[in-house]
């Protein structure tokens, strides 16, 4: 029963909801970054590299052919252009996440610096002496 209670506390605290929201926003953000890379970054880069479309960059390992039985076999291709685009996507996403976390950490440090520090707790001996003083006042 302890595990079920722990899970209920975990789900009720909002951690699951926070995680779900993060996954949904992350998926949408991934689409935005992919569009940015595919539609804005890669076309000018392709022009700079002599009109290369990265989606077309591939190495054909085996051409398409038809078997003796008349079955058409597709070509085997290494699409390294798509791989390059995915690397650019990853770098951009990783950089944006890095900047977001850096900003959040900076904000937390400012909040911690702005919060007044609570005075340190008095030593145990001092507390004991105060209790003795209070007892003597009563007696």
C-alpha positions, 0 to 999 in steps of 0.5 A: 500500500505504501507504493500506491500512496507514494504514487498518489502523492506524486501524481497529486503534487503536479509533477505528472501534470508538469511533465505532461505539459513539458512533453507537449511543449517540447514536441511543439518546440521541436517542430518549430526548430525543425521548420526553422532549420529546414526552411530558414537555415539550410536553404541559404547554407545550401546556396552558399555551398553551391546550390546543394539541397541537404535533403538530396545528399545521399550515397547509394549503396545499391541501385534499385533492381528487378529480380528474376521473379519480377519483384522490384527491389528498392535502392539502398541509400545512406541519406546523410543530408537528413542526418546533417539536418538532424544534427543542426536541429539538435544543436539549436534545441540544445542551445536554446534549452541551455540558455533557458536553464541558464536564465532560470538559474540566474533568476533563482540566484537573484531571488535568493540574493534578494531574500533576507537571510534568516538569523542563525539559530542560537546555540543550544547552550544559550537556549538552555540558559534562556529557559533557566532564566525564564524558570527563575523569573516564575519561581 
